[in-house]
Structure formats: structure tokens, C-alpha cells
Amino acid sequence: MSADSTSPSQTALKGIRVIDLTQFEAGPSCTETLAWLGADVIKVEPPQGEQSRGASTDKRGVDSPYFMLLNANKRCVTLNLKEEKGKQMLRDLIARGDVFVENFGPGTIERMGFSYDEVKKINPRIVYAQIKGFAPDGPYANYLSFDMIAQATGGAMSVNGEADGPPLRSGATIGDSGSGLHAALGIMAALFQRVTSGRGQRIEVVMQEVVPNLCRISYAAQALGGQPATRNGNQSLLGSTSPSEAYPCKGGGKNDYCFIYSSRATNRHWERLLEFMGRDDLKGDPRYSTPEMRYQNRASVDEMLSAWTLNYDKREVMKMLGEAGVAAGAVFDTRDLSEDPHMRKRGMFVTVQHPVRGDFTMPGFPVKMSDSFVPVTCAPMLGAQNDEVYAELLGMSRDQVAELRTSKII
């Protein structure tokens, strides 16, 4: 779908207003998803800014790439929620909102006076979403969590890594962004239900509980073997097939590899691979006659394939095998992807303008909708929409907003 195929006014969540009190990644990834679907997301930050604005930045006082990647398409206002005036202004925003999202540490939002019970008094139609590390009624309720903690306690690390090596976290932030996407899904379902019920509801997403949902195949391995699923390197969690490995390619760089996989279901992918490599002589070899036998003899399979793949670069291997009907994927790095012309054409990578950093390239939204298009815009500067939002929603004049600045309410 081209960027100009649909008018920006035709968006899936047009008219939905989100009051966003999120920070770091799990919460912002949720609200950014809603913004990319057309919701009006108003990010509420303290006057000094949300913590991740300055986290991992290379330029002191300049928004970090981390923050910019998670807060695109939002509007930003500042509010001092330690002051009663600031709290009252948040209540006024909530009264005009459809969705409220927070992912503070355990008990923080309640201490601030904005628990679900309090918020629904202000706006019974509000969809109130919370993302927490652990279940509020569980033994770890008061523990802090980050992505890698969720991966550890949700089981992902136990199945990630080499068989004889230590547990490893995934490079993909499945605990954080995985939780954000689950929360966005719950919010949209609640908005749909509100059409008939007329009521909002509370959405609870627990990071520890999201990770098992993203690791369901591990539980198939447990069901088949009767033991906890184990680390198995690049092999399938269910084992029983070969090839299933990243094979070295010409170039010798750290990402000059192509992953080649043969289905566990039949021999047809394996036979196509042999035919393409000119090794029809191995079709009847009992060592490779079934996926299970190939798995038992995977060392020789890997040796044979590595000797072949080293003659070509990773893109050549992917192209040749892909056209031959064999599952193969080059190991693309972040630059390979962000500079890929087709990815750019599809809007999967876009360049936005930041007032200080200038051009900034970031991933776009992978969900393409035929009747809803939202162009990606840069994450807002701190308090950039104070005048705009407070005039639009709270009816304040410029002088009133200026007074709020002077009194350090915003």
C-alpha cells in the first residue's frame, strides 16, 4: 500500500483520545501502536520530562533515539502531578478521554490518586489499561520489572541459547513491546465492547504472563517430552529436523550468514535442496531419509551445507534457495533493513524530522490497512503541545497557560 493510497483523515481509531502516562518501552509501545492506528495520543509528562527522554542519549539535553522510537505520532503536554492543580488538570483531561494507559511501578498510580476506581468516577466510559511486571495479586506483586526480567521469569530465557550454554535473552524486546502490543489489542477490544455496553473497563497486562503466550511452542515441546523445554540453539524447539541453522556465507562478516530450514513434516524441502545442490545421490541415504534421521546426523548436514554456502553471499543463497522452494533467510542487520529500498517503499522504514537531530530514520508500523493510513511523525518535543491541547480540551487562553508555566504546574 503506497503512502498516498488513502486520505490521512480516514483512520481506524479516528476520534479516540488516549491519555498516556506511560514511560520507557512497554507502555509507550502500546500507545504508539494506538497512535499509528489513528488515535489522538496525548502523552502527559512531568515538567522535567519522562525518564527515557534522557536515557541512553548521546547528546545531553537532546531526546534519545530510544525515546523517539517509542513515541512517534503523539502530542505531548507537561503536568506537575505533585501539585493539586496539576492533578485537577489531569482529571479534566481524563473526563475528555477514551483511554487511559499507565505502566508505573507497583502502587505508584494508586498513590497518585488515579486508580481505576477513582478514574472511572471521573469517566465511566474510560478504558483504563495497566501494564505491570508481575500480577498485582501474586507473590511478586511489588517487584520491579524490565524486559529482561520478564524474559527470565516468563520462560523465554530458559529456551534461548545454545544447549550447553547459559540462558540468553532475546534481542527482540518481547517482554516490553510484546506486552505493549497485547495491551493495545485489549484496549481495542474494550473500545469495541463499549459500543454495546456503554461502559469502559480495566485492562490488566502482566509482562511475566505475556512471555509464555509468545513461547507457546515451548509448551508443545514439554507436552511431547514430559520435561521442561530446553535450549536448543538454532534448532527448532521441537527438534527432529535438519537443516535448521545459520550457515556461513562469502564475506566473513559477523552477519554474513543465511538461515536454511527444512520442514519437520515431510522430506520435500530436503529433496529440493539436494536437487538444487546437485546432490541427488543423497536422496536414498538412510542417514538423511527422515527429518528425525537428519537431526541425528545434523553435524554432517551442517558441514555439507556450510561448504556450499561459503561460495556465495547471503543474498545469493537466499535468492537461489527461495526460488528453488527451500526456506532460506539471509541474516539481515539493522542497516541492511533500514536501507532496503523495498522496505522504504512500503513505509516499514521512514525518515522523520526532529527539531534538533534533523533526519531520523525509524521503523514504521507493519500493519497495512486498505482504508486507514496514518503517516509517521516524529516524537514530540517536551511540552510541545501545551498551548494547543490545553486550549483545545480545557479552554485555556495563552495567558493562562503562561501562568501555569510560571507557577511550575507545567
Secondary structure, DSSP 8 states (H G I E B T S, - for coil): --TTSS-TT--TTTT-EEEEE--TTHHHHHHHHHHHTT-EEEEEE-TT--GGGSTT-SSTTS--HHHHHH-TT-EEEE--TTSHHHHHHHHHHHHT-SEEEE--STTHHHHTT--HHHHHHH-TT-EEEEEESS-TTSTTTT----HHHHHHHTTTGGGSS-TTS-----SS-TTHHHHHHHHHHHHHHHHHHHHHH----EEEEEHHHHHHHHTHHHHHHHHHHSS-----TTS-TT---S-EEEEE-TT--TT-EEEEE--SS-SHHHHHHHHHHT-GGGTT-GGGSSHHHHHHTHHHHHHHHHHHHTTS-HHHHHHHHHHTT-EEEE---HHHHHT-HHHHHTTSEEEEEETTTEEEEEE--S--BTTB---------TTTTHHHHHHHHH---HHHHHHHHHTT--
